[in-house]
């Protein structure tokens, strides 16, 4: 890591179901806020948000099990890499580490994790903020709406990757810095944000034992909860931020999530890609500060 490292203290470790879980925390006053990364990322993806939010809130950023600096146990043993598992982990983290109800903020798949945690454990959540929520377009119940090539191509690819030598070879190609940079240049509208530091943040955990198995377990996962199933039963208010230049999660489909009464605001972020907290923190941080501040005054 480069200069961003200077802003943070050493990460902390929490043991969940016998496995070490890595997290970062800053701030001593105000309501608790928990930040949850997307697939393949870690708490470092919030490095531009934590110090700013910590000026007003007690901020926690967790590495979900299987990612970042957290343990990567073999799938199918004690741990199954599903959104329900991560939702359970997040809820336990709020109870055992945070110690009180919190505002939950997620990006991409992390949005489904915070929704799942809040729905299954209403007592832990004061509100949720969703940043470019994963629409899970390859979900079994959504696949029929996709173009023919994606509808049939995805299951075939999943079966091919389930062959261990093939899956391992594929992962090793995807995890190369050059490939990660290409993927990020798709996800980020502003190419200047795709730095060596960012590439390192995403590639370093891929070298850990178990990383291949976690990746392949999740790429074969096409069931579980959807945002449109969780939002109607969400026990707390929500806000949605959406980078309009996201090539993976179309903003027009994202806007449909704003129709649920629990969603107080839908804020499009013009010209921003899939990870607005990292690409445009100057837009995201003030919105989160204002909304969490306003909601905490109403409690």
DOGUDREN-175901 format. One line per 3 residues: their letters; for each residue x, z, y of N, C-alpha, C. Coordinates in pm, whole numbers, plus 32768, in hexadecimal, padded with zeros to 4 digits. Atoms other than C-alpha are relative to their C-alpha. Layout:
<nodes>
A = X:Z:Y:X:Z:Y:X:Z:Y  ...
</nodes>
This chain:
<nodes>
XXX = 8054:8000:7F89:8000:8000:8000:8058:8000:807D  7FB5:8006:7F83:8068:7FD0:8169:7FD3:806E:805D  801A:7F98:7F9C:8012:8087:82A8:7F80:804E:7FE9
XXX = 807D:7FB8:8019:7EB4:80E2:8231:8019:8083:7FB6  7FE3:7F89:804F:7F51:81E0:8146:8016:807A:8058  7FDD:7F90:7FA9:7FC0:82B7:8269:7F87:8050:802D
XXX = 807A:7FBF:7FD1:7E58:830A:82BF:7FCB:8066:7F9B  803F:7FB4:806B:7E10:83B3:8173:805D:8065:7FC0  7FB8:7F9E:804F:7E79:84E6:80B4:7FFE:7FD1:7F6E
XXX = 8000:8023:808E:7EB9:84DD:7F3E:7F71:8005:7FCA  8084:7FFF:803D:7D89:848A:7E6E:7FED:807D:7FAC  8022:7F8D:8052:7CD8:859C:7DB0:7FC8:7FD2:7F7A
XXX = 802F:8021:8087:7C70:85A8:7C44:7F90:805F:7FD8  8072:7FB5:8036:7B24:8618:7BB4:7FED:7FD4:7F70  8010:8021:808E:7AEC:8629:7A3C:7F6C:7FEF:7FE1
XXX = 808B:801E:8024:79AB:8583:79CC:7FF9:7FD9:7F6D  800F:8016:8091:794A:8595:785C:8088:7FF3:7FBB  7F7C:7FFD:803C:7AB5:85D8:780D:8061:7F99:8035
XXX = 7FAC:806C:7FCD:7B3E:84B2:78D4:8021:8015:8094  7FDA:7FF1:7F73:7C04:84C3:7A1D:7FBE:7F96:8059  803E:8057:7F9D:7B49:8430:7B46:8048:8014:8085
XXX = 7FB5:7FFD:7F82:7C07:83DA:7C84:7F9F:7FF6:8077  8050:800F:7F86:7B72:840D:7DDF:8053:8027:807A  7FC3:7FE0:7F7F:7BD6:8424:7F4B:7F97:8048:8055
XXX = 805E:7FBA:7FA8:7B3B:850C:804D:8041:801C:8087  7FD6:7FE0:7F78:7B53:8541:81C4:7F8A:8037:804D  806A:7FCA:7FAB:7A91:85FC:82CB:7FD9:808C:7FD8
XXX = 8021:7F73:801B:7A29:8767:82EC:7F78:8029:8036  807F:7FDC:7FC2:78E2:875E:83AD:7F98:7F94:7FE9  806C:8062:8009:7790:86B8:83A1:7FCD:7FEC:7F73
XXX = 8038:8019:8084:76C2:8632:8280:8064:7FBC:7FA4  7FA8:8040:8062:7766:85BA:8140:7FDA:7F6D:7FEE  8012:808F:8017:7794:8445:810B:8058:7FD8:7F8B
XXX = 7FB4:802B:8075:7800:83AC:7FBF:8001:7F67:7FFC  7FED:8090:7FFE:788B:824A:7FB5:801D:7FCF:7F72  7FF4:8033:808A:7871:817A:7E75:8023:7F6C:8004
XXX = 7FCB:8088:8000:793A:803C:7E40:7FB4:7FA4:7FA1  8039:8063:805B:78D8:7EFB:7D8C:8056:7FE8:7F86  7FBC:801E:807D:794D:7E61:7C46:8092:7FD9:801A
XXX = 7F73:8020:7FF6:7AC7:7E59:7C1F:8048:803E:8076  7FC2:7FC6:7F88:7B06:7F1A:7D60:801C:8096:7FEA  7FDF:7F72:8007:7B56:8087:7DB1:7FE3:803E:8088
XXX = 8019:7FBE:7F7F:7B41:8187:7EC7:804F:7FBE:806F  7FAF:8042:7F99:7C50:80C0:7F7D:7FB1:7F95:804C  804F:8066:7FBC:7B49:7FBD:7FD2:7FB6:8039:8079
XXX = 803F:7FBB:7F8E:7AC3:80C1:80C9:8069:8038:8060  7F94:7FC5:7FB1:7C13:8106:816C:7FED:7FED:8096  8018:8019:7F72:7B9B:8075:82B9:7F85:804A:8034
XXX = 807C:7FBA:7FDB:7A5F:8148:82B8:800E:8097:7FFB  7FF8:7F70:8016:7AC3:82A0:823C:802E:804C:807C  7FD3:7FB1:7F8B:7B8C:8315:836E:7F9C:8001:8072
XXX = 8062:8008:7F92:7A81:829F:8463:7F86:8056:7FE1  8075:7FB1:8026:795D:8337:83A5:8021:8094:7FFA  7FD7:7F74:800D:7A23:8478:836F:8006:8049:8085
XXX = 8004:7FBD:7F7D:7A1F:84BC:84E5:7F7D:804B:8013  8083:7FC0:7FF2:78AF:851B:84BE:7FC8:8037:7F7E  803A:7FDB:8082:7872:8549:8349:806D:802F:7FA0
XXX = 7FA6:7FE0:8070:790C:85DA:820E:7FF6:7F8B:7F9E  8003:807F:8048:796A:849B:8159:8048:800C:7F7A  7FC6:8008:8086:79AE:8468:7FE7:7FF9:7F6E:7FD3
XXX = 8001:8086:803A:7A10:8320:7F40:8034:800B:7F71  7FE3:7FEC:808E:7A0F:8317:7DC4:802D:7F7E:7FBF  7FE1:806E:805B:7AB5:8234:7CC7:7FAA:8013:7F85
XXX = 8055:7FF6:8077:79A9:81FA:7BC1:8055:7FF7:7F82  7FB3:8004:807C:7A1E:822E:7A5F:800F:7F6E:7FD1  7FE1:8088:8026:7AC8:80F1:79E5:8044:7FB1:806E
XXX = 7FCA:8049:7F8D:7B47:8092:7B40:8064:8054:804F  7FA3:7FBC:7FA7:7C56:80E4:7C3A:805D:805C:7FB7  7FA7:7F9D:803C:7D19:821D:7BEA:7FBD:8058:7F98
XXX = 8048:7FB0:8064:7C10:82AB:7B00:8020:7FD1:7F72  7FE7:8020:808D:7C26:82B1:7985:7FB4:7F83:7FD6  803C:807B:8034:7BD4:8175:78C3:7FF2:800C:7F68
XXX = 800E:7FED:8090:7B62:81EF:776E:7FC4:7F85:7FBB  8031:8072:8050:7B0F:80F9:7659:7F67:7FFA:8005  8093:800D:7FFD:79AB:8071:767E:7FC3:801A:7F77
XXX = 8049:7FEE:807D:78AC:80D1:757A:801C:8082:7FB9  7FE6:7F7D:8039:7945:8223:752A:7FA9:8066:8048  804B:7F9E:7FB3:78E5:8341:760C:7FC3:7FC1:807C
XXX = 802C:803F:7F84:78B7:8255:7731:7FD1:7F71:7FE7  8030:8089:7FF9:77E3:811D:7755:8001:7FD7:8093  7FF3:802B:7F74:7829:8056:7891:7F7F:7FBB:802C
XXX = 8080:8030:7FD0:76CA:8034:7917:7FE2:803E:8087  8026:7FC9:7F7D:7625:8072:7A66:7FC0:8089:7FF1  8038:7F7B:8018:756E:8198:79CD:8070:8067:7FF0
XXX = 7F8E:7FA4:800F:76BC:8235:7969:803B:8022:8087  7FC5:7FE7:7F7D:774B:820A:7AC6:7FA1:804E:805A  8060:7FB2:7FB3:760A:828E:7B5F:8004:8093:7FDA
XXX = 7FF4:7F76:8030:7627:83C5:7A87:8080:8040:8034  7F80:7FCC:7FCF:7794:83ED:7AE9:7FF6:8023:8095  800D:7FE8:7F70:7741:83D0:7C5C:7FAA:807B:801C
XXX = 8056:7F8C:7FED:7629:84CF:7C41:804B:8082:7FE0  7FB1:7F8A:8024:770F:85C7:7B90:806B:801B:806A  7F9C:7FF1:7F96:781A:8587:7C9A:7FC3:8045:807A
XXX = 8044:7FC2:7F8E:7721:85E2:7DAB:7FE5:8094:7FE6  801F:7F74:8020:76C0:8721:7CF7:807F:8055:7FF5  7F8D:7FAD:8023:7818:8796:7C84:806F:7FFD:8069
XXX = 7F93:800C:7F9E:7904:8718:7D96:7FCC:800D:808E  8038:7FFC:7F78:7835:86D8:7ECE:7FB6:8083:8016  8041:7F7D:7FFA:775B:8805:7E88:7F7F:8005:804E
XXX = 807E:8003:7FB5:762C:8795:7F50:7FCE:7F70:8005  8033:8089:7FF4:7549:8668:7F87:8052:7FB0:8065  7FA8:8055:7FAF:75FC:8541:8025:7FBC:7F7B:8020
XXX = 8021:808C:7FE6:75CD:83EE:80C4:805A:7FAB:7FA7  7FB6:8052:8060:7636:82EB:7FC2:800C:7F72:8037  7FE5:8085:7FC9:76D7:81A5:8034:8044:7FAC:7F95
XXX = 7FC7:8055:8067:771E:8087:7F44:8016:7F72:8030  7FE8:808E:7FEA:77A6:7F26:7F46:7FF2:7FB7:7F7B  800E:8055:8074:7740:7E18:7E4D:7FC3:804D:7F8B
XXX = 8033:7FB4:8072:7713:7EB4:7CF2:7FF4:8094:8021  8009:7F75:7FD5:7753:8004:7D9A:7F79:8022:803B  8087:7FE8:7FCB:75FE:7FDB:7E40:7F9F:8024:7F91
XXX = 8057:7FDF:8071:7550:7FDB:7CEE:8021:808A:7FCB  7FD6:7F7B:802D:761B:810E:7C8E:7FC1:806C:8056  8038:7F98:7FAA:75A8:81D2:7DBF:7F67:8005:7FF3
XXX = 8091:8001:8015:743F:8162:7D8C:7FDB:8046:7F7F  801B:7FC2:8082:7449:81C6:7C1E:8013:8097:8006  7FE6:7F71:7FF4:74E2:8318:7C71:7F91:8046:804D
XXX = 8066:7FC2:7FAD:73DF:835F:7D7F:7F78:8004:7FBB  8081:8005:8046:72B4:82F3:7CAB:7FFD:8065:7F8E  7FFC:7FA6:8074:7321:83BC:7B7A:8015:8092:8028
XXX = 7FDF:7F78:7FD2:7391:84EB:7C48:7FD9:800D:8093  802D:8002:7F75:72BB:84FF:7D84:803C:806D:8057  7FCD:7F8F:7FB1:7353:864B:7DEC:8089:7FE7:803B
XXX = 7F77:8014:7FCF:74AC:85B6:7E2E:8008:7FA6:807A  7FF5:806C:7F9C:7454:84A6:7F2B:7FAD:801D:807D  8043:7FF7:7F7F:7400:84C4:809C:7FD7:7F77:8034
XXX = 801B:8089:7FD6:7402:834B:80CD:8067:7FA7:7FBF  7FA0:805E:8039:74AA:8212:804C:8015:7F8B:8060  7FDE:8076:7FB2:755C:80F9:8102:8039:7F99:7FA0
XXX = 7FDA:806A:805E:7583:7FB1:8045:8044:7F8F:804D  7FB3:806A:7FC0:768E:7EB6:80AB:800D:7F8B:7F9F  7FFF:8076:8057:7657:7D5E:8011:7FE7:8028:7F6F
XXX = 8027:7FCE:8083:75A1:7DED:7EE7:8007:7F91:7F97  7FFE:8061:806F:75DF:7D3E:7D9C:7F71:7FE0:7FD7  8085:802C:8029:74AB:7C71:7D47:7FF8:7FEB:7F6A
XXX = 7FF8:800C:8092:751F:7C55:7BDC:7FB9:7F82:7FCF  8042:807F:801E:74BE:7AE7:7BC4:8017:7FD2:7F70  7FE8:8022:808C:7551:7AD1:7A63:7FBC:8060:7FA0
XXX = 804D:7FA3:8053:746C:7BE5:79E7:7FA5:7FB2:7FA3  8054:8045:8063:73A5:7B88:78B0:7F78:7FD8:8038  8086:801C:7FCD:725E:7B9B:7970:8001:7FA3:8079
XXX = 7FF9:8059:7F8B:72DD:7AC3:7A8F:803B:7F77:7FDE  7FB2:8077:801F:73A4:79B9:79DC:7FAB:7F81:8002  8055:8077:8006:727A:78CF:79B6:7FEA:7FC0:8088
XXX = 8011:8037:7F79:7270:78A0:7B2F:807A:7FB3:802F  7F83:803F:7FD8:73D4:7819:7B3A:8003:7F6C:7FD9  7FEB:808A:802B:7445:76AE:7B26:8028:7FFC:7F6D
XXX = 7FE8:800F:808F:7468:7629:79C3:808D:8028:7FD8  7F74:7FE9:8025:75E4:763A:79C5:8022:8093:7FFB  7FE4:7F70:7FFE:75EE:77AB:7A22:7FAA:804B:7F9C
XXX = 805B:7FBA:805B:74C3:780A:794E:8035:8000:7F71  7FCE:8009:8088:7564:7792:780D:8097:8015:7FF9  7F6F:7FF2:8000:76D1:779A:7873:802D:8090:7FF9
XXX = 7FD7:7F74:7FFC:76E1:7911:78B6:7FFE:8042:7F75  7FFF:7FC3:8086:7672:7982:7756:806D:7FC7:7FA6  7F97:803D:8051:7762:788A:76B7:8088:803D:8024
XXX = 7F81:7FC6:7FD4:7882:790D:778A:800C:8091:7FD1  7FFD:7F75:802E:7823:7A75:7732:8026:8008:7F6D  7FE0:7FFE:808F:7834:7A24:75BF:8092:7FDC:7FE8
XXX = 7F73:8028:8010:7984:7977:75E3:805C:8073:8027  7FAB:7F93:7FD2:7A14:7A9C:76A7:7FF9:8079:7FA4  800A:7F8E:805D:799A:7B90:759D:8065:7FF5:7F8E
XXX = 7F92:8011:8061:7AA9:7AFE:74B9:807C:803E:8040  7F9D:7FAE:7FBA:7BB9:7BFB:7508:807B:7FB6:8032  7F89:8047:7FCD:7CED:7B19:751C:7FDE:7FA3:8075
XXX = 802B:805B:7F95:7C2B:7A21:75F3:7FE1:8050:807F  8024:7FAC:7F8E:7BA0:7B33:76D2:807A:803A:8045  7F86:7FC8:7FC6:7CF6:7BD0:7701:804D:7F96:804D
XXX = 7FBB:806D:7FBA:7D91:7A81:775D:7FB9:7FE1:8083  804E:801E:7F87:7C78:7A3D:7856:8016:806C:806A  7FEC:7F91:7FA1:7C9D:7B96:78F5:808A:7FF8:8040
XXX = 7F78:8006:7FCB:7E14:7B6E:7919:8012:7F8F:8066  7FFB:806C:7F9E:7DDF:7A25:79D0:7FB8:8028:8081  8051:7FD8:7F8C:7CD1:7AB2:7AB4:8047:806D:8051
XXX = 7FC2:7F8E:7FBD:7D9E:7BEA:7B04:8081:7FDF:8048  7F86:8026:7FB9:7EC6:7B27:7B8B:7FE7:8000:8097  8012:7FFC:7F6E:7EFC:7B59:7D03:7FD3:7F7B:803B
XXX = 8025:8083:7FCA:7EE0:79E2:7D42:7F6C:7FE3:7FE9  808D:8017:801F:7D8C:79D1:7C95:7FA7:805E:804F  804E:7F9F:7FB3:7D0D:7B0F:7D3B:7FF5:7FD4:8092
XXX = 8003:8030:7F75:7D6C:7A81:7E8F:7F9B:7F8E:8010  805F:806F:7FF8:7CA5:7944:7E46:7F70:8031:7FFC  8087:7FC7:800A:7B74:7A11:7DE2:7FDA:8044:8083
XXX = 801A:7FBB:7F82:7B91:7AE5:7F1B:7FE7:7F9E:8072  8014:8063:7F98:7BA9:79AF:7FF4:7F76:7FBE:7FF6  808C:8029:800D:7A55:794E:7F68:7FA3:806C:8037
XXX = 8059:7F91:7FDE:79BE:7AA6:7F9E:8005:8025:8094  7FED:7FDB:7F74:7A4A:7ADE:80FD:7FF5:7F83:8058  800D:8071:7FA4:79E0:79F7:8218:807C:7FF4:8059
XXX = 7F89:7FFE:7FAB:7B11:7A5F:82E6:807C:8009:7FA8  7F8B:8004:8059:7C49:79F6:8227:806F:805D:802C  7F96:7FA8:7FCE:7D27:7ACE:8304:7FF6:808C:7FC6
XXX = 8012:7F7A:803A:7C97:7C06:8260:8039:8008:7F73  7FCB:8002:8089:7D19:7B9B:810A:8098:800E:8007  7F72:7FDF:7FF0:7E6A:7C45:8128:8040:8021:7F7A
XXX = 7FB8:7FD5:8079:7F76:7C9E:802B:7FD1:808B:7FD6  8030:7F7A:8020:7EFD:7E05:8043:7F7D:7FFB:7FB3  8081:800A:8042:7D9C:7DA3:7FE1:8010:7FCA:7F72
XXX = 7FE7:8037:8085:7E16:7CD1:7EBD:803B:806B:7FA5  7FC2:7F95:804F:7EEB:7DF6:7E48:7F9B:806B:7FD9  8067:7F9C:801C:7DC5:7EE5:7E5F:7FAE:7FD8:7F86
XXX = 8055:802F:806D:7D02:7E0D:7D6B:804C:7FE1:7F80  7FB5:8025:8079:7E1A:7DA7:7C7E:8048:8075:7FBF  7FB1:7F92:8039:7EDA:7EED:7C52:7FB8:8048:7F8D
XXX = 8042:7FBB:8070:7DCD:7F9F:7B7C:7FF0:7FA9:7F84  8010:805A:8072:7DB5:7E69:7A9E:8072:800D:7F9C  7F8E:7FEC:8059:7F06:7EC9:7A0B:7FF1:807B:7FA8
XXX = 8012:7F85:804C:7E80:8012:7984:7FD0:7FE2:7F71  8036:800D:8087:7E43:8038:780C:7F67:8010:8004  8091:7FF7:8004:7CD4:7FFC:77CA:7FB9:7FA7:8064
XXX = 8040:8050:7F97:7C96:7F1E:78FA:7FC1:7F82:7FC7  8036:807A:803C:7C63:7DE7:7824:7F7A:801C:7FBD  807A:7FDF:8049:7B5D:7E90:774B:7F8D:801F:805F
XXX = 8067:7FE2:7F9D:7A9F:7F12:787A:7FC9:7F7F:803C  8028:807F:7FC3:7A9B:7DB9:7919:7FA6:7FB1:7FA1  804C:804F:8060:7A1C:7D11:77DC:7F7B:8042:7FDE
XXX = 807D:7FB9:801B:7918:7E1F:779E:7F99:7FE3:806C  8061:8016:7F94:787E:7DEA:78F3:7FD8:7F6D:800C  8025:808D:7FF8:788D:7C6E:78E9:7F99:7FDA:7F96
XXX = 8064:801B:8068:77B8:7C7C:77AD:7F7E:804D:8018  8073:7FA8:7FE3:76BD:7D6A:7851:7F9D:7FB5:805A  8063:804A:7FB2:7584:7CB3:78C1:7F76:803F:7FF5
XXX = 807E:7FB6:8002:747A:7DBF:78A1:800A:806E:806A  7FF8:7F91:7FA3:743C:7F06:795A:7FAA:7FEE:807B  805B:7FFE:7F8D:7395:7F52:7AA8:801D:7F92:8065
XXX = 7FF9:8060:7F93:734F:7E5F:7BC3:7FD5:8044:8081  8022:7FC2:7F7F:7334:7EB0:7D35:7F6A:8000:8019  8091:800A:7FE6:71CC:7E39:7D44:7FAE:805C:7FA7
XXX = 8044:7F9D:8053:7173:7F2E:7C2E:8018:808D:8034  7FDB:7F7A:7FD2:7224:8058:7CCA:7FCB:801F:808C  802A:7FE5:7F76:71C4:802F:7E39:7F70:8034:800B
XXX = 8088:7FCC:7FF1:704C:8064:7E06:7FF1:8093:7FDB  8009:7F74:802A:708E:81B8:7D66:806F:8055:803E  7F94:7FB6:7FBE:71AF:8220:7E47:7FC6:8078:804B
XXX = 803B:7F88:7FC4:7170:8388:7EBA:8031:801F:808D  7FC6:7FE6:7F7C:7228:8367:8008:8004:7F7E:804F  7FFA:807A:7FAF:7249:8271:812B:807D:7FAE:7FE3
XXX = 7F90:805B:8017:732D:8144:8116:8014:7FA6:8079  7FDD:8065:7F9F:73E0:8054:81FD:8052:7F96:7FB6  7FB9:806E:8043:7465:7EFE:8197:804F:7FB2:8068
XXX = 7FAA:8057:7FB0:758B:7E45:8234:8027:7F8A:7FAA  7FE5:8076:8052:75D2:7CE0:81C9:8055:7F9B:804B  7FAE:806C:7FCA:76EF:7BF5:8216:7FC0:7F7A:7FE2
XXX = 804E:807A:8015:7640:7AA8:8249:8052:7F90:7FC0  7FAA:8067:803B:776C:79DD:81CD:8027:8020:7F70  7FE5:7FDA:808B:7769:7A81:8074:7FE0:7F8A:7FA4
XXX = 801B:8072:8058:7790:7966:7F76:7FC2:8028:7F7B  802E:7FD0:8082:7726:7A3F:7E4F:7F75:803D:8004  8082:7FBD:7FF1:75FA:7B04:7ECE:7FBB:7FC6:807B
XXX = 803A:8047:7F8E:7527:7A1C:7FAB:7FAD:805C:805A  8044:7FA8:7FA1:74A6:7AC5:80E5:7F69:7FEB:7FFD  8091:8018:8005:734F:7A1F:80C2:7FBF:8050:7F91
XXX = 8034:7FAD:806C:731E:7ACD:7F75:800E:8094:8023  7FEC:7F76:7FD6:73AD:7C0D:8007:7F93:8031:805C  806A:7FDA:7FA1:72A8:7C0C:8119:7F81:802E:7FB9
XXX = 807A:7FD9:804A:7198:7C2C:8011:8001:8095:7FDE  7FF8:7F71:801E:7218:7D8C:7FC6:7FCF:8055:8075  802D:7FB6:7F89:71B6:7DF0:8129:7F6A:8015:8000
XXX = 8092:7FF4:8002:7046:7DD1:80CA:7FD0:8084:7FC7  802A:7F7F:8038:7046:7F21:8019:7FF9:8069:806D  8014:7FA0:7F92:6FC5:803E:80F3:8072:8063:8013
XXX = 7F91:7FA2:7FF3:70F5:8118:80AA:8070:7FC9:8059  7F96:803F:7FB2:71D2:801F:8166:7FDC:8005:8094  801C:7FEE:7F71:71DE:8084:82D4:8034:7F8C:8054
XXX = 7FC2:806C:7FB3:72C3:7F6E:834E:8043:7F9C:7FA3  7FAF:8067:8040:7351:7E24:82D6:8051:7FBF:8070  7FAB:802F:7F92:747C:7DC1:83AB:805B:7F90:7FCC
XXX = 7FA6:806C:8026:7518:7C68:837B:8081:8006:8051  7F7E:8002:7FBE:768A:7C54:83CD:8030:7F6F:7FFE  7FE9:8090:7FF9:76C0:7AF1:8443:8092:7FDC:7FE4
XXX = 7F7B:8034:801B:77EA:7A36:83B3:805A:805C:7FB0  7FB3:7FA0:8050:7856:7B57:82D3:7FE3:7FE7:7F6D  800D:801B:808E:788E:7B3A:815C:7FCB:8074:7FAE
XXX = 803A:7FA6:8064:784D:7C0F:8029:8025:8093:8013  7FD0:7F75:7FF2:790F:7D49:808E:800A:8025:8093  7FFE:7FEA:7F6F:78AB:7D98:81F5:804D:807B:802C
XXX = 7FB9:7F86:7FD9:7943:7EF5:81F4:8094:7FE6:8014  7F72:8020:7FF7:7A9B:7E58:81CB:8019:7F8D:8060  7FED:8076:7FAC:7A6D:7D0E:827F:7FD9:801A:8091
XXX = 8031:7FE8:7F78:79AF:7D91:83AE:7FE1:8093:8017  801A:7F71:7FEC:79DA:7F0C:83CA:7FD4:8020:808F  8027:7FE9:7F75:79AE:7EED:8543:7F69:7FEF:8013
XXX = 8092:800D:7FFE:7843:7E8A:84FA:7FBE:806B:7FA9  803D:7FA7:8063:77FD:7F64:83CC:8009:8093:8029  7FED:7F71:7FE1:788E:80B0:8442:7F9E:8034:8069
XXX = 8061:7FCD:7F9E:77B8:80D4:857F:7F71:8007:7FCA  8087:7FFE:8039:767D:807B:84BC:7FEE:807A:7FA6  8009:7F8D:8059:76C4:8182:83B3:8003:8083:804E
XXX = 7FF9:7F87:7FAE:7724:8286:84B7:7F7A:801D:8042  807F:7FED:7FBA:75E2:824F:8577:7F90:8024:7FA1  8071:7FEA:805B:74F7:823F:844E:800A:8088:7FBB
XXX = 7FEF:7F7F:8043:7587:8369:8392:7FED:8071:8064  8011:7F9A:7F98:7598:842D:84D7:7F6D:8017:8020  808F:7FF6:7FE1:742C:83E0:8526:7FB3:8042:7F8E
XXX = 8048:7FCA:8073:73B2:842D:83C6:801F:8094:7FED  7FDC:7F73:8015:7472:8576:83B5:7FBD:805A:8068  8047:7FB3:7F9B:73CA:85E6:84F8:7F71:801B:7FD8
XX = 808C:7FF4:8029:7278:85B6:8451:7FEE:805E:7F8B  8009:7FAC:8079:72CA:8692:8325:7FD9:808F:8022
</nodes>
